[in-house]
Amino acid sequence: MEQFNQNHIMKWLTRTWDEKPLVLIMCIAVIFRLLAVIFAKGWGMLDDHFIVIESAQKWVDGILYDWLPGTPGTVGNSGPTGHNLFYPGFHFLLFSLFQYFGFTDPQWKMFVIRLIHGGFSLFTVCFGYRIAEVLDGKKSARIAGLLLAILWLMPWLSVRNLVEAVCLPFIILGYWMIVREKSSVKVFLSYFLAGLFFGVAFNLRPQTIFFAIGIGLVLLFNLNFKRILALTLGFLLCAFSVQGGIDTAIWGYPFAELMGYINVCFVSRNDYISLPWYNYFLTILGLLIPPMSVFLLWGFVWKWKKHLLFFIPTLLFFVFHSYFPNKQERFILPMIPVLIIIGVIGWNDFVNGSGFWQRRKNLLKYSLIFFWVVNTILLVVITFTYSKKARVESMTYLSKYQNIRELLVLDADNSPEMLPLFYLKQWPRVLSEDAGDHSPDSLLYKFSLKPAMEQPRFILFTGEKNINNVILKARKQYPSLVYETTIEPGFIDKLVHWMNPVNKNRTMIIYRNTSFYPSKVQ
């Protein structure tokens, strides 16, 4: 009976893969995104938590309206700071809705947000498959769809609050509006809708404008003025009504934050991670896993003239980011789905006409097996990764204490530590986030000058160098300190920190000040 069921399942899978591959691909995509929703807690980079989640929740709580006019003690008083308020504004509305219904638990709120984002990312998988199918048939569509569904980083990335990831479905939907064009009657509407979708992507991540510009250049070269007009109208309508409208309502004129963002980018372009021009080429090679990454890159440039509407915009996007000094891996993400789709199509076409690969089908087969083995291992590990676990769980643990006004973080490695106060459900001052000397001695001295009521309620110790000495110094200054608990980072956090200590994924040791909290809350 068991053997019969196994055979029945295998036959169903084979038949579905042959006849309705999109159904199977979407099922796989849903399963892994649900796993990421459940297990991939925390955040990936600072931006997807502190710029999006913390700011939105602060606005809901009426505390520290960062970046807005008239904010006491913030740069918001001096004008736009370059922060796009569209995406954080969406979370402000969502958090306001949560508050209205009394839904206050931070972990459950983030579960819902991950669920929304993971579900929305399915548009990338579905319409990425459809685009490949229209352009080259079912064979390429199956591979492209599967890569979009379960490339090792995709499920984890789909539940993050990174604008570079959230804009992906809009880019793919924009391209789908173009490739689905079937008659001259629908040409204007198709390109108008494409412009709207690319406009939303622009509202999320301004650099995605290169997709709209690249498509416009190709259309101009082909003298397709009707399509250019439709695309431009859709793009401008979305850009002006969304980002332009928000900035006008807040600052009194459109694109105030965009101008601030451009100014910050160029003035401070060398203040962040400056890497050589070829860095993103290496990033793509690693991200897509060799030898598949080599196949996809070759396929992308193979017969590039046939897919100009995809090739030119992606090339412009890639060249701009390669030229610009500030380079972070996530910046290149918006081009990855397009690269996968066209890369698969081009590679299949190349292999079909290549005598070398036709004579070495086993080499190709084992190369693909190697890719899928490595990808599957990474997929399982990353999908279940709880990022920044120690910091998140530290705040979740302390949230059972009320009226925490002051927190002190003493880092034995002398670096500032940003705590995700969203999970604390309170907004105490964290002295270690201030500018200046972040050494434990300096921070302890600063607190010694404060009145009794402004002394730290809890002290969190982290770092690796002589941390026991730091704890002894703190306990000498505060005899009422008692050990509370230790929060360990997750396995991947430990591994990432071991590989590069710049990633501050370290153990958090919490001490309670019994002057304010005499007993431990269970």
C-alpha positions in Angstrom: 0.0 0.0 0.0 2.8 2.4 0.9 4.7 1.5 -2.3 1.4 2.2 -4.2 1.0 5.6 -2.6 4.7 6.5 -3.4 4.3 5.5 -7.0 1.0 7.4 -7.3 2.6 10.5 -5.9 5.6 10.2 -8.3 3.3 9.8 -11.2 1.3 12.8 -10.2 4.5 14.9 -9.8 5.8 13.8 -13.2 2.5 14.4 -14.9 2.1 17.8 -13.3 5.6 18.8 -14.2 5.0 17.9 -17.8 1.5 19.2 -18.2 1.0 22.0 -15.6 4.5 22.9 -14.3 3.4 26.3 -13.0 1.1 24.6 -10.5 3.9 22.5 -9.1 6.3 25.5 -9.1 3.8 27.7 -7.2 3.2 24.9 -4.7 6.9 24.6 -4.0 7.2 28.4 -3.8 4.4 28.6 -1.3 5.8 25.9 0.9 9.2 27.5 1.2 7.8 31.0 1.7 5.5 29.7 4.5 8.6 28.1 6.1 10.4 31.4 5.9 7.4 33.2 7.3 7.4 30.9 10.3 11.1 30.5 11.0 13.0 33.4 9.3 12.5 35.9 12.1 14.6 38.9 12.8 16.0 41.1 10.0 18.7 41.0 7.4 20.2 44.4 7.2 19.8 47.5 9.3 17.6 49.2 6.7 14.8 46.6 6.7 14.3 47.0 10.4 15.3 50.4 11.7 14.3 52.5 8.6 11.0 50.6 8.0 9.7 48.9 11.1 11.0 51.1 13.9 10.1 54.4 12.3 6.6 53.3 11.4 5.9 52.0 14.9 7.3 55.2 16.4 4.9 57.2 14.3 2.0 55.1 15.5 3.1 55.6 19.2 3.5 59.3 18.7 7.2 59.2 19.6 10.2 60.6 17.7 8.6 61.4 14.4 11.9 60.8 12.6 12.5 62.6 9.3 9.3 64.7 9.5 9.1 68.5 9.8 9.3 69.9 13.3 10.7 66.8 14.9 12.5 67.9 18.1 16.1 67.1 18.3 16.3 65.4 14.8 17.6 66.4 11.4 14.0 66.5 10.3 13.9 70.2 11.3 16.4 71.1 8.6 14.5 69.6 5.7 14.1 66.4 3.8 16.7 63.8 4.7 16.4 61.5 1.7 14.2 58.9 3.3 11.5 57.6 1.0 8.3 57.7 3.2 6.2 55.6 0.8 7.2 52.1 2.1 7.5 53.0 5.8 4.2 54.8 5.4 2.6 51.6 4.3 3.8 50.0 7.5 2.5 53.0 9.5 -1.0 52.3 8.1 -0.6 48.6 8.9 0.6 49.2 12.4 -2.2 51.7 13.0 -4.7 49.0 11.9 -3.0 46.6 14.3 -3.3 49.1 17.1 -6.9 49.8 16.4 -7.8 46.1 16.9 -5.5 45.7 19.9 -3.0 43.6 18.1 0.2 44.6 20.0 2.6 41.6 20.2 5.7 42.5 18.1 6.5 39.0 17.1 3.0 38.3 15.8 2.9 41.6 14.0 6.1 40.7 12.2 4.7 37.2 11.5 1.8 38.9 9.6 4.2 41.3 7.8 6.3 38.4 6.7 3.2 36.5 5.5 2.1 39.6 3.5 5.5 40.0 1.9 6.0 36.3 1.2 2.6 36.1 -0.4 3.3 39.2 -2.5 6.6 37.7 -3.7 4.7 34.9 -5.4 3.9 37.4 -8.2 7.6 37.3 -9.1 7.5 33.5 -9.5 4.2 33.3 -11.3 4.7 36.1 -13.8 8.4 35.3 -14.2 7.3 31.9 -15.4 4.7 33.4 -17.7 7.2 35.8 -19.3 9.7 33.0 -20.0 6.9 30.8 -21.4 5.7 33.6 -23.8 9.3 34.3 -24.9 10.6 30.8 -25.2 8.1 28.1 -24.3 7.6 25.7 -21.4 11.1 24.3 -21.1 12.7 27.6 -20.3 9.8 28.7 -18.2 10.0 25.6 -15.9 13.7 26.3 -15.1 13.3 30.0 -14.7 10.2 29.5 -12.5 11.9 27.0 -10.3 14.9 29.3 -9.8 12.6 32.2 -8.9 10.8 29.9 -6.5 13.6 28.2 -4.7 16.9 29.9 -5.5 18.6 29.6 -2.1 18.1 33.2 -1.0 14.6 33.8 -2.5 12.3 32.5 0.2 14.3 34.2 3.0 14.5 37.4 0.9 10.8 37.4 0.1 9.9 37.9 3.8 12.4 40.8 4.4 11.5 44.4 4.6 14.1 45.5 2.0 12.9 47.8 -0.8 15.3 46.1 -3.1 13.3 42.9 -2.6 9.8 44.4 -2.4 10.2 46.1 -5.8 10.8 42.8 -7.6 7.2 41.8 -8.2 6.5 45.3 -9.7 9.4 45.0 -12.1 8.2 41.6 -13.2 4.6 42.7 -13.5 5.8 45.7 -15.6 7.5 43.3 -18.0 4.5 41.0 -18.1 2.3 43.9 -19.2 4.7 44.3 -22.1 5.2 40.7 -23.2 1.5 39.9 -22.9 0.7 42.4 -25.7 -1.4 40.6 -28.3 -3.0 43.2 -30.5 -2.4 46.8 -31.5 -5.7 47.8 -29.8 -4.1 46.8 -26.4 -0.7 48.3 -27.0 -1.3 51.6 -25.3 -3.0 50.1 -22.3 -0.3 47.4 -21.9 2.5 49.9 -21.9 0.6 52.3 -19.7 0.1 49.6 -17.1 3.8 48.7 -17.4 4.6 52.3 -16.7 2.5 52.2 -13.6 4.2 49.1 -12.3 7.7 50.5 -13.0 6.5 53.7 -11.3 5.7 51.8 -8.1 9.1 50.1 -8.3 10.6 53.5 -8.6 8.7 54.8 -5.6 10.2 51.9 -3.6 13.7 52.0 -5.0 14.6 55.1 -7.1 17.5 53.3 -8.9 14.9 51.0 -10.7 14.2 54.0 -12.9 16.8 52.5 -15.2 14.4 49.8 -16.2 11.9 52.3 -17.4 14.6 54.4 -19.1 16.2 51.4 -20.8 12.8 50.3 -22.2 12.2 53.8 -23.3 15.5 54.0 -25.2 14.8 50.7 -27.0 11.3 51.9 -28.0 12.8 55.3 -29.1 15.4 53.5 -31.3 12.6 51.5 -32.9 10.5 54.7 -33.3 7.6 53.2 -31.2 6.3 56.6 -30.1 2.9 55.3 -29.1 4.5 52.8 -26.7 6.9 55.5 -25.3 4.0 57.8 -24.6 2.0 55.2 -22.8 4.9 54.0 -20.7 5.9 57.5 -19.8 2.3 58.5 -18.8 1.9 55.5 -16.6 5.3 56.0 -15.0 4.9 59.7 -14.3 1.3 59.3 -13.1 2.4 56.8 -10.5 5.6 58.7 -9.5 3.8 62.0 -9.1 0.7 60.7 -7.4 2.5 58.5 -4.9 6.0 59.8 -4.0 5.3 63.3 -5.4 1.9 63.4 -3.5 3.4 62.2 -0.2 6.2 64.8 -0.4 3.9 67.6 -1.3 1.6 66.8 1.6 4.6 66.8 4.0 7.1 69.3 2.6 5.0 71.4 0.3 6.6 70.4 -3.0 6.9 67.1 -4.9 10.0 64.8 -4.8 11.5 66.6 -1.8 12.8 63.3 -0.3 14.0 62.1 -3.7 16.1 65.3 -4.2 17.4 64.8 -0.6 18.2 61.2 -1.4 20.1 62.1 -4.6 22.0 64.8 -2.7 23.0 62.4 0.1 24.0 59.7 -2.3 26.4 61.9 -4.3 27.7 64.0 -1.3 28.3 60.8 0.8 29.0 58.4 -2.0 32.4 57.5 -0.6 31.3 57.4 3.1 30.0 53.9 2.9 31.2 50.6 1.4 33.4 51.5 -1.6 34.4 48.5 -3.7 35.9 48.1 -7.2 33.8 48.3 -10.3 33.8 44.5 -10.8 32.4 43.8 -7.4 28.8 43.2 -8.5 30.0 40.8 -11.2 31.6 38.7 -8.5 28.4 39.1 -6.4 26.2 37.7 -9.1 28.6 34.8 -9.8 28.4 33.8 -6.1 24.7 34.6 -5.6 23.6 32.4 -8.5 26.1 29.6 -7.6 28.7 28.4 -10.1 28.5 26.9 -12.6 24.8 27.9 -12.9 25.8 31.6 -12.5 28.2 31.3 -15.5 25.5 29.6 -17.6 23.0 32.4 -16.8 25.4 35.2 -17.4 26.4 33.7 -20.7 22.8 33.1 -21.6 21.9 36.7 -20.8 24.4 38.1 -23.3 23.7 35.4 -25.9 21.6 36.8 -28.7 21.1 40.0 -26.7 19.6 41.8 -29.6 16.6 39.5 -29.5 15.7 40.6 -26.0 16.7 44.3 -26.0 13.8 45.3 -23.8 15.3 43.2 -21.1 19.0 43.4 -21.9 19.4 47.2 -22.2 17.6 48.2 -19.0 19.3 45.5 -16.9 22.7 46.5 -18.4 22.1 50.2 -17.5 21.1 49.2 -14.0 24.2 47.1 -13.6 26.6 49.6 -15.1 25.3 52.4 -12.9 25.7 50.4 -9.7 29.1 49.1 -10.8 30.3 52.7 -11.4 28.8 54.1 -8.2 31.3 53.8 -5.3 28.8 52.8 -2.6 28.3 49.1 -3.1 26.2 46.7 -1.0 25.1 43.3 -2.2 21.4 44.0 -1.8 21.6 47.0 -4.2 21.9 44.6 -7.2 18.9 42.5 -6.3 16.3 44.2 -8.6 18.0 42.9 -11.7 18.3 39.3 -10.5 14.9 38.0 -11.7 15.3 39.5 -15.2 18.8 38.0 -15.4 17.5 34.6 -14.4 14.6 34.7 -17.0 16.7 35.9 -19.9 19.7 33.9 -18.8 17.8 30.6 -18.8 16.3 31.4 -22.3 19.6 32.3 -23.7 21.5 29.4 -22.2 19.0 26.9 -23.5 19.3 28.4 -27.0 23.0 28.3 -26.8 23.2 24.7 -25.6 20.8 23.6 -28.4 23.2 25.0 -31.0 26.5 24.1 -29.3 28.4 21.1 -30.6 30.5 21.2 -27.5 27.6 20.7 -25.1 25.7 18.3 -27.3 28.7 16.0 -27.1 29.1 16.5 -23.4 25.6 16.2 -22.0 26.8 14.3 -19.0 29.0 17.2 -18.0 26.1 19.5 -18.2 23.9 17.1 -16.3 26.5 16.8 -13.4 27.0 20.5 -13.4 23.3 21.0 -12.8 23.2 18.3 -10.2 26.1 20.1 -8.4 24.2 23.3 -8.5 20.9 21.9 -7.2 22.7 20.0 -4.3 24.5 23.2 -3.2 21.4 25.3 -3.7 19.2 22.9 -1.7 21.6 22.8 1.3 21.8 26.6 1.3 18.0 26.9 0.8 17.2 24.7 3.8 19.7 26.5 6.1 18.8 30.0 5.1 15.1 29.5 5.0 15.2 28.4 8.7 17.6 31.2 9.8 16.5 33.5 12.6 18.7 36.6 11.8 19.9 38.8 14.7 18.4 36.5 17.1 20.2 37.6 20.2 19.3 41.3 19.8 15.6 40.5 19.0 15.2 38.0 21.8 16.9 40.3 24.3 14.3 42.9 23.6 11.5 40.4 23.6 12.7 39.1 27.0 12.9 42.6 28.5 9.4 43.5 27.2 7.8 41.9 30.3 9.3 44.7 32.4 7.4 48.0 32.4 8.6 51.6 32.3 12.1 51.0 31.1 13.5 54.5 30.7 17.2 54.0 30.2 19.2 51.1 28.7 22.9 50.8 28.7 24.8 48.5 26.3 28.4 47.9 27.1 30.3 46.5 24.1 33.7 45.1 25.1 34.8 45.7 21.5 34.1 49.4 21.7 31.5 49.7 19.0 27.9 51.1 19.1 25.0 48.7 19.4 21.6 49.4 17.9 18.8 47.6 19.8 15.5 46.7 18.1 13.3 48.5 20.5 10.2 47.6 18.4 10.3 44.2 20.2 10.6 45.9 23.6 7.3 47.8 23.0 8.9 50.8 24.7 11.3 53.5 23.6 13.9 54.1 26.3 17.1 55.9 25.6 20.0 53.7 24.6 23.1 55.6 25.4 25.5 53.4 23.4 23.7 54.6 20.2 25.0 58.1 20.7 27.8 59.5 18.7 31.3 59.7 20.3 33.4 57.4 22.4 31.6 54.0 22.6 34.1 52.4 25.0 32.6 50.8 28.2 34.7 53.2 30.4 33.3 56.2 28.6 29.7 55.1 28.7 29.9 54.2 32.4 31.4 57.6 33.1 28.6 59.4 31.2 26.0 57.5 33.2 27.8 58.3 36.5 27.0 62.0 35.8 23.3 61.4 35.5 20.9 61.8 38.4 19.7 58.7 40.2 16.4 58.4 38.3 18.3 58.4 34.9 20.5 55.5 35.8 20.2 52.4 33.6 17.4 50.0 34.4 19.3 47.2 32.6 22.8 46.8 31.3 23.4 44.5 28.4 26.9 43.2 27.9 28.2 42.1 24.5 31.5 41.7 22.7 34.4 39.3 23.1 37.5 41.1 24.4 37.7 41.1 28.2 34.0 41.1 28.6 34.4 39.8 32.2 36.4 42.8 33.1 33.7 45.1 31.7 31.1 43.3 33.8 33.3 43.7 36.9 33.7 47.5 36.3 29.9 47.9 35.8 29.1 46.0 38.9 31.6 48.0 40.9 29.8 51.2 39.7 26.4 49.7 40.2 26.5 47.3 43.2 22.8 46.6 42.8 23.3 44.9 39.5 22.3 41.2 39.4 22.6 38.7 36.6 19.3 38.2 34.7 19.9 36.0 31.7 22.0 35.3 28.6 20.7 35.3 25.1 22.7 33.4 22.5 22.7 34.2 18.8 21.5 31.6 16.3 23.9 29.2 14.5 24.0 31.3 11.3 24.5 34.5 13.2 27.5 32.8 15.0 28.9 31.6 11.6 28.5 34.9 9.9 30.2 36.7 12.8 33.0 34.1 12.8 33.5 34.6 9.1 33.5 38.4 9.4 33.5 40.0 12.9 32.1 43.2 11.3 28.7 41.4 11.6 27.9 42.0 15.3 25.9 38.9 15.9 27.0 38.2 19.4 25.8 36.9 22.8 23.8 39.4 24.9 24.3 39.1 28.7 21.6 41.0 30.6 22.0 42.4 34.1 19.1 43.9 36.1 19.4 47.0 38.3 17.6 46.0 41.5 17.3 49.6 42.5 14.5 49.9 39.9 13.4 46.2 39.6 13.9 44.4 42.9 12.7 41.1 41.7 12.8 39.1 38.5 9.6 39.1 36.4 8.8 35.6 35.2 
